[in-house]
Amino acid sequence: MSLLPEPHEFNQDHDDDEALAEQLPDRPITSLRDVQYVYGRLYTLATAGGGEFAAYLTPEKSTDLFDEPESLLFLNVDLTGDEPRLDPDDPVDVKQYGEDLVGPVAHSWFDAARGFDHSITHRTGRNKEPEKVAEYLHERLTAWAADETIREAAADHEDGWIVEALADLGEREGIGGRIEAAVADLLDGTTTALTTVRVKLDVDGDYEFPGACGSTVFDEAMRARKRSKLVSKGEATDSAGRATDLVTGAEGRTVGTAEDPLNYFLGKQLETFPGFDPDQAWRTHPVSEDVAVTLMNASTFVDACDYYTMGANVYYLPYFFGRLSAQDARDLYGLLYDLINRDEEMSPLQETYRKYQDTPRYRALGERFRFYVAAVMEHQTKRFDVFGDSLDGTLLSPVELTRAHRDVLRSWYFDADGDGNLPHPRVRPAFPTPENWDIFVPDEGLLVSTLATGWYFEQTFGPQDDDDASADDYRIRALVAALSGEPLSAEAVLTEYVDRLLEDEGEEFPSFRVAAQFAQLSALAAADLLDGRGAYESIAESPRSLSADHTPTDAMTQDTTARTDGGSAAAARETKLAQFLEDTPALSKENPERRGSFLLGALVGQVTGYQQVSEGRSTTMVDQYPIKAITESKLKRLASDVLDKNVVYSRERGLPSTMYGEVVDRLVETLPRIDIDDDWELDTTDLRFYYALGVAYGMNNWTTGDEDEEDDEQSIDETPADRPAATSEDIQ
């Protein structure tokens, strides 16, 4: 059960704009700590209310005990006489813990395998025997009340005598036995419970729990003990000093070893700061004690914004740009509440996207809707790595990427919806779209899900050796960048693509993988998420066919389809290739090396298709020249072999010119412009990717029966003098 009120209840409880605004930072959110501070304030207001001690309480830590039998045991201590004593009739009592007892019990939990909670109320371990429960109750007197930090805090309080009296009672002989006997009478078996005390301060009064006894001494002592853990954790003994709080900007006592919901700035991470003195942590990360515990209270909301993928926790923390108003705080609480209660299969991005679509007020926020994005990996207990973080994430960035990807799939490149305006009625799309791959489905909601979960890059990037993330896992860096709108290196993306293709290449050429990569590359370029420096500049340009003002060029509209039968297969391929080259900036004539690599691959793909179907060959050109074998030094041999092989097949069919002339003509025009031996500039990874892209294009371009048509067409429309057969000699 959650103590968090529903958004409409939170709004009712905090309907005073002025009062709510006082609980918020008085400046715009500018850091992760600001985001966490706001989360912590909202969580405290929702669960513990206001007041100076509210942030130190943890009312949510034992909601699982609500209405469970024997879930709250307590000592009844009478402090009205000359000496403290256990109630003679009911020294120990038991109740069902419920929401109505949260405030009176005033629990402040401490995450420690051994030790006790900050408050006098302490939670037992799971399913404890009666004698162990009795021990916990006795320790409320012998451990908590006698603790040095607790006693020092009590000594400065006007009601400090209450704590002293409890400690004195704990030292009295026979008290432990009385408690154990009383518990044995109350419990039938094991239990998990909160253990605490009730005190009687007036002769005519009742026994009251710590949070309802009319004195703040228990609260002060609890706060003092919790604060002590903010300065003495791990190897730090007293990490505190006067500095300016990095959240509030106020000067005062700051602490350096507070817990952190994202596990940043942990005292044990000495490897992050070589030679660093943990006792000086307050200098590098100064926050006041009250701010520190508020940050700790953000954990529930922070955890709700977390999604585990690729061996790391990806955090997607929403906030509103600028200084928060009271209404902003209510809206943000509503969003965080929904994230906590979202379908477990949904990522934070998906839930936020749903909220954005369904709620006009969130849509109206527009650019103010921001996110802190980070990926964090736990190597071992208390050892964490942050793979990347950004405070400038927007919801529009991942949505724009998924929309760009959808548009690519709907373009004639893929024509996933069947209405992509193909350049010729006789052609098929440039690349295949297998139905069982979600990266090929042009549905915005599905693509948002695919991106948010990291699967968008897992399908295309190089695989990892194991399930654990690592600092050089570019899949995670790409995910964080896509969520935050930061461009990826085009060179690094191609490297990931080729690594994956080399991993996949086996008995069959990975056409689907290449097609998925090209769709993604085009979408990244269209969404301005590629950084194409130097030789990669054209790769980062958006495909021209996706431009709203794009019009076909003369090369695409020339009357190559004018045939008595309404257009041939060869004419269709000619139009299609012309448009693909024109639409793809990376393959322009200004990039002859990349263009030549693609055309070589396209011809290999065409000839491979012919060999598989018309010749029935099990070993084809693409088997002879797999991706991993392609280097600049082997291009001449590859070009010679594939051109000559194409000539042989053309002559075997009795054709007056070569098959696949649309590729051959451009190839023999492009390759002589490349000095392979001396001035080759294209990186091998770049070469391999565009060769693979050409193979996928060529294999998808081949259709059974095309050559039969060409036999008829060439015998009627062409003579050897019209277009002589191109051979390897044409590129020497």
N, C-alpha and C positions, 0 to 999 in steps of 0.2 A: 504494500500500500504506500502511496506517495502522499506526503504532506503538502505538496505543491497545490495551491488552489487553481481552479480553472481560470482562464484569462478573464472571463467576465466577473469572477469573484475577486480576482486581484484588482481589477479596475474599480470595483465597488469599494474595496478596502482602502484604495489609494486614489480616491477621486478628487482630492485636494491638490490642484496643480502646484501651488506654492510649496506645500509640505513635501511633495514628491520631488520637486526640483531641487530642494535642499539636500536630498540624499545622493544627488548626481554630481559628477565632476563639473566644475565651473568653467571649463574650457573644452575645446573640441578634442575628440579622441585622436591621438597621434602615435600610439604605440600599442604593442601587444599587452603591456601591463595595464593600459587604460581600458582595453577591451575586457580583460579579466576582472578588473576592479568593478566595472559596471555589472558584469555577470554576477560577481560576488554580492554586490549591493542588492540587486534584484532578488537573488536567491535568499538572502537574509531577510529582506522585507517580506518575502512570500512565506517563509517557514517559521521565522522566529520573531518577526515584527521589528519594531524600532527599539531604541534604548542602547545604552553604552555597552551592555554585555551581550547583546543579541548575536553579534558576529562571532563570538567565542563559543557559542553553543552549537551542538550538532543534533538537532531534533530528529533528523531523518535517519540516523544510524541504526535505530532499533524499531523502525516501523514494521518490520517483519514479525515482531513480537505482539503486535496489537491483537487483543482479544484471545491470546493464547493462554491456556490455564497455567497457573504458577509462573507467570512471566515477570512478576515484580515482587521481590522480597526486601524487607526493610526492618531495621532495628527501631524499636520505640525507646527513645532515650529521654528520660525525665531530668530536666536541668533546673527545676524550680526549688530544689532543696539545697542544703549545705554542700552536698556532694552529688555528682552525676550518678545516675543509676539506670539500669534497664527496667522497663516497666515490670513490676512483679507478676502481673497476671499474663501479659502478652509481650514478652521480650522481643519476639520476632513475629511478623505477620506477613501474609502473602495476598496478592491481588492479581487480577488480570490487568496487564498494562494496556492502556488505550489512549486515544488521541487527547482525551480530557486530562490526562496526567502528564502530557509532554512538558507543559510549562512548569508545573510544580516539581517534577523530577529534575529538571534543569541539567540534562546530560551533556557532557563535553567529552567526546571520544578521543582516544589517543591511539595512533597506529603503532603498536609495539607488541612484539611476541611475548615479551615478559615486562611486567610493570603494571601500572594502573592508570586509569583514565584521569583526565585533568580535573574533572568534577568529583565530588564525593560520591556521586552515583557512578557505578562501574558495571560494565557488562561482563558477564561470565563467558567462558568458552562454551562451545556447543555440547549439549547433553552431559552436564556435570552431575556427579553423584552428590547426595545430600551433604556429606562431610566436606566436599570441596566448596559447595555453595556456602556452607557455614564459615569456611576459611575466608572466602571473599567478603562476607559480612563483617567478620572480625577485623579484616584489614582496612575497613572504612575508618576504624579507630587507630589501629597500630601502624598502618602504612600511610594512608592519606592524611589524617589529622596530625600525624607525627612527622610528616615530611618537612624538611628544612625550609623549602621555598614557601610551603603553605603556612608554616608557623611565622615566618618573617612577615608575610602579607597580613596575617591575622593580628600580629603585634601592632601594626599601624592602624588597625580598625577599631572603632569604639566598641564593637561587639566581638572583639578578638577572643574574649573569655570563652565564647561558645566552642571554638575550635580547640582551645586549650583543655576545656573540660572533657571533650570527646577523647583527646589524646590521653588524658589522665585515666579515663574510664578503661581505655584499651589496655593499660598497664596493670590493671587490677587483677589479682589472682582469681582464677576460676571463671572469668568472663567468657573465655573461649569455650569452656565446657558447657556453660549454660546456653550459649548460642548454638552449639552443635546439637545439644539435646532438643532444643526448641525446633530447630530445622528438621531434625529427624521425625518429630511428631507431625510436622506440616507437610512434608513431601513423601509421596509414595514411591517415587523413582527419580530418574534423571530429569533435568530441565535445563533450558537455556533462558536466562533471565537477567534483568537489571537488578543490581543490589545497591541499596542506599540506606539512609537513616531518616527517621522523623524525629523532630525534637519538640519537646514541650517547654515553652518559655514562661508561661503564666500558670499560676496554680489553678485558676478557673478556666484555662484555655485548653485547646485540643493539641494533639500531636500534629505537626505540620512538616511537609516535605521541604527540602532546602530552598526551592524556588518560591515557596509560599509562606515562609515563616516570619516575614516582616523585617528581615535583616538582609543586608547585602554582603555580609561577611563571607558566605559561601561563594557568591559570585566573584568577589574580589580575590579570594584565594584561588579559585579556579582560573581566573584570568592571569594571575601572577604565574601560576604553574605553566599554563600554556605559553605565556610569553617567554618563560625561561627556555623552552625548547626552540625558540626562534634564534637563540644566540649560542646554544651549546648542542650542536648536532654533528655526528660524524667525528671528525678530528678537530672541530672547533670547540673551544671551551668558553669563550666570551666574545663572540663576534658582534660587537655593538659599538656605536659611536655617534657623535653629532654630525649630521649632514642634512642636505636638502632632499626631502622625499621626492622620488622621481615621478610619483603619481600626483600628489597634491601640491607639490612645490613648497610645502611648509618646512621650515628648518626645525630640527629637534632630534630626539633619539631615534636612530635607525638601526635595523638588525640585518644580518647577512646570511642566515641559514634557514630561512623560511621554506616550507614545502612549496612546491610549484605544480599546478595541474598539468603542465606540459613537460615537467621534469627538466626545466632549464635551470642553470645556476645551482646545481646540486653540490653540496660540500665534498662528496666523494669523487667528483670528477676532476681530480688533480691533473689528469693527463691533458685536460683541455687548457689549463693554465699552468705551464711548467714553473715550478718554484714558487707557486702562489701560497700564501699563508691564509688558511681558512679563517683565522681570527680577524683578518682584514677584509673579509668578504663584504662587509657593510660599505666599504669604500667604492667597490665596483658595482654594487647593486643595492643602493640604499633605499629601503622602504621602512616606514614607521611600523610599529607593532600592530596598530589597528589596520593599516593597509595590508600588512602581511597576512593577517587572518582573513581579511576580506578576499584577498587573492586565493587563499586556500579554499574558501567557500564557493569559488567559481567552478570547482571540479565537476559538479553534477551537470552543469550546463556545458562545460567544455567537453566532457565525455560524450554528451549527446551529439556533439558536432564532429565526432570521430568516426572514421570508417577504415577498417583493416583491409589492406590489399597489398599484394606483392611484397609481403613480409614487413610492411611498415604501417604505422597508424597515420592516416592522412586527416588533418584537421581543417575544417572549413567553418570558421567562426564569423557569423554575421554581425554587423554593426551598422550604424547610420553615420555617414560622414557629417562632420561639423559638431557643434555643441548640441547635446541632447536636450530636447524639451520633455516635459512630463508625458505628453502623448507619445513621443518617440519611445520613452521607457516602457509604456504600456504595450505598444506595438512590438517592441523587441521581446518583452516577456512572453507575449502570445506566440511569437515565432519560436522561441526557445522551448516553450512548453510543448508545442507541436513536435519539435525535433525529439524531445524525450519520449514522446508517445507515438512516434512514427512506426510504421511497419518495419520490422527488423531487416527485411530484404531491401529496403530503400536506403540509399545513401543520404547524407545531409543535403547534398546538392539537389537530389531529386525532390526531397520534401520541401526545400526552399523554393524550388522551381514551381512545384504545385501550389504552394502558398502564394507565390508571386502571380501566377495565372488566375487564381480563384479570388483574390482579394484586391479590389480596386485601390484601396489605400496603399498597399505595397507597390502596386504598379506606378502609382503617382509619385512614389519616392524617387523613381528613376535612378539617376547617377548617385544619389545618396546611399543607395543600397550597396554596401561594401562588405568585404570579407578579408579576414586574416587567413592565409593559407600556409600550411606547413606539413612536412612529412617527417615523422619521428620514428626511429627504430630502437628497440631495446635489445642490446647485445646479450646482456645478462642482468641480474638483479642490480638496479640502480646504475646501470651504465647505458646511456642513451646517445644517439647521434641524431642531429637535425640535418636533413638532406637539403633543405631549402625552405625559405619562408618569404612571404610577401604580405604587406598590409594593404596592398592596392588591388586585391581581387574584386571583380565585379561579377554579378550574376550574368551580365550581358556577354562577358567574354566567352564562357563555355557554351552559352546558348548560341552566340554568333558562330562559333566553330561548328556546332552540330547543324545549324542551318546551312552553313556553307557546304558541309559534307552532304547534307540532303540534296542541295542544289547540284552538286557534282554528280550524284547518283541519278538525278533526274535529267541531267544533260545528255547529249547524244553520245558522250563517252561511254556511258553505262545504260542509259535509258531504262532505269529500273521500274519506272511507272508506265513505260510503253508509249510515252508522248514526248520524247526528247528531241523532236525535230531533226531526225536523221538527215544527213546531207544528201542522201540518195535513196530512192525507194527500194533499191535492190540490196542495200548493205545491211549488215548487222552492226550493233554497237561496237565500239573499239575494244571493249573488254567484257569478260563474262561477269555475271552477277549470280552466284550460287544462292539459292533460297535459304539454305541452312546456315548462312553466315550473317549474323545480325549487323555487321559492319556494312553490309550491302543493302540493308532495308532502309528506305528513305522515310523513316518515321521519326519525327523530332523527339518525341518522348522516349522512344527506345534508344535513340542515339545519345540523349542526355544520360540515360542510365548506363549505357556502354562506356561513355566517357567518365562519368562520376566514379565508377567502380574500378577504373584503371584498365578494364578489358580492352578499351579502345587502342591502347598502346601495347598491351600484351599480345594482341593478335598480329602485330606488325614488326615490333622491335626484336632485337636479339634476345634469346632466352638466357636465363641465368643458370649457373651450375647447380644451385640448390634453391630451397624455398625461402632462404633468408635474403633480405635486402642488403645491399652494400653501398658504400659511398659512391661507387662508379656506376650504379644502376641507373641508366639514363631513362628508363621507363618511368621511374618515380619523378625524376627531374622534369620530364616532359609533362607528366600529369599535373604537377604543381604549377608549371609554367602555363599550361592551358587553362587551368582554373583561375590563375591570377592575371592572364593576359600578357605574359612576358614572352617575347619571341624566342624560338628555339633555333639553334645553329643548324642551317641547312646541311652543312658538311657532316655534323654529328648525326643528323637524322638519316642521311644516306648510309653512313657507316652502320647504324643499327639495322637498316633495311637489308643491306648486303650480308651482314652477319646472320640474319634470320634466313635468308635465301640459301646461304651455304649450308646452314643446319638442315634445312628442309630438303635440299636437292638430293634425290635418291633415284628410285626407279622411274619416277615421272617428274617432268618439269613442273615447278610450283606456280602454275599460271594464276590460280586464285589468290595466292599470297601476293604476287606481284601486282595484281589488279587492286587488291585491298590497299597496298602501300601507295599506289599511284592515286587512288581516291583520297587517301588521307593526306598525301603530300599536296594535292591540289586544294583540298579544303584548308589546310594550314596556310597555304599561300593566299587563298582568297580571304581568310580571316586576319591577314597581316600578322601571323604568328610564326613567320620564318625570317630569320636573319641571314640574308644571302650576301655575304661580303665577298669582294673580289670575284673570283671565277664562278661563284655560286649566286650571283646577283639575279640572273635570269630565272633560276629555280624558284626564287622567292616571289616572282611575279605571278599574279593571279591568272589562271587560264582565261584567254580572251573570250571564249564562248560563254563565260559566266557574267561578262560585263553587260549591263543593261542597255548600253548604247552600241553594242557590237553589231556590225553589219558584215556580211560575207564579202571577201575580197574578189577581185577578178579571177584569181586562181581557183577560187571555189565555185564561181558561178559561170565559168566558161562552159561552152556547150559541148562538154565531153560526153554527154549522155545522149547526144542526138544519134539515134539508131532507128532503123525501120521498125524494130521490135520494141521500141520504147526504152531502150537502155540495156547494156550488157553487163555481165559480171565484172569484166575488166574495166569498163567505164565507171562502174560503181566504186570499185576499189581505188581507181585514180582520184575520183572526187573525194572519197573518204580520206585518203592519205594526205591529199593537199590541204584539206581542212584541218586534220589533226596536227600537221606540222605548223600550220598558220596559227592555230589556237594555243599551241604549247610554246611559250617563250623560250624555254630551255633548249628547244630543238630548232631554233631559227638558223638561217644561213650564217649569222654572225657567230654561231657556236659549231663550227664544222666538225670538231672532234666528237662532241656529244651527239650531234646529228648523225655522223657517220656510224657511231656505235649503235645507235637506235636502228638505223636502216639495215646494218648488217644483221642485227638480231631479228628484224622483221623478215628479212629474206630467209634466214635460217628457220624461222617459225613457219613460213609459207612452204618451204621445201620439205620441212619435217612433216607437215600435214599431208602433203602429197605422197611422201614416202610411206606414211602409215596406212593411208587408205588406198591409193592407186597402186602402190608397189608392194604393200603388205609386209614392209620391212619391220623387223623388231629393233634393229639398231639404226638410228636416224642421225641427222646432222646435229641435233641438239644433244644427242648422246655423245657424239664425237667432240663437241665443243660445249661442255657444261659451263656454268657461270664461273666456277672456281678455276677453270683453265684459261679464262680470258684475261690477257694482259696486252699492253700496247705492242710488245714484241711479237705477239702471235696474231695480230690483226691482219697482216699481209697474207699470211698463210690461210687464215680463215676466209678472208675475202676471196682469195684465189680459188679455194676449194668450193665454196658455196656458189660462186658465179659459174664455175666450170660444171658443177653438178647440175645447175639449173639449165645450162646449155645442152647437156647430155639428155636430160629429160625432155626438153623442148624438141630436140632432133628426133628422139625416139617416137614422139607423137607426130612427127612430120610437120611441125609448125614452122612457118617462114621466119619467125622471130622468137625471142625468148618469152617464156612464161613470166608473169609477175613483173611486166615491164615498168609499171608505176614505181616499184621499189628499185629495180635495176637501174633505170635511167637516172634517178636521183643519187644512187649510190656511186655510179661511175662519174657523176658530176662532183660529188662531195669529196671522195677519197683522194683524188689528186691534189686537193687543196691542203692536205694534211701531210706534214713532214714527220712521219712516224719515227724515223731513225734519229733525227737530231733535235727537233724543236717541239716534241710532244709535250703538252702541258696538262692534259686532263688526268686527274688522279685516278688510280686503278679502281678505287671504290666507285667513283662517279661513272667510269667506263662500264663497270660490271652491272651497275643498276640499270643504266639506260640500254645496255645490251639485253638484259633480262626483260626490260619493258618492251623492247622491240620483239623479242621472241614471243612474249605473251600476246602482243598485238597481232603478230603474223599468224600464230596458231589459231587465234580466234577469228582471223580474217578468212581462213581457208574453209571452203564449203565443197562437199562432194558434188561433182557435176560441173564445177566451174570450168575445168579444163575441156570438157566436152563442148561447152559453149564456145570456148576460145578456139577450138579446132575449126568450128563452123565460121566464126566471125573473122578469123585471120585469113581463111581461105577466100573469103569474099571481099574483105575490106582492106587487106594489106598484102604487100609483096615484100620479098626480101630487101628490095631497094628502099621501101618505105621506112623500115626500122631494122637494120641488121642486128643479128644476135650479139649481145654484149658478152664479152668473155673477160677472163682475168687479165688479158693484155691491155684492156682499156684502163686499168688502174696502175699500170707500171710507170 
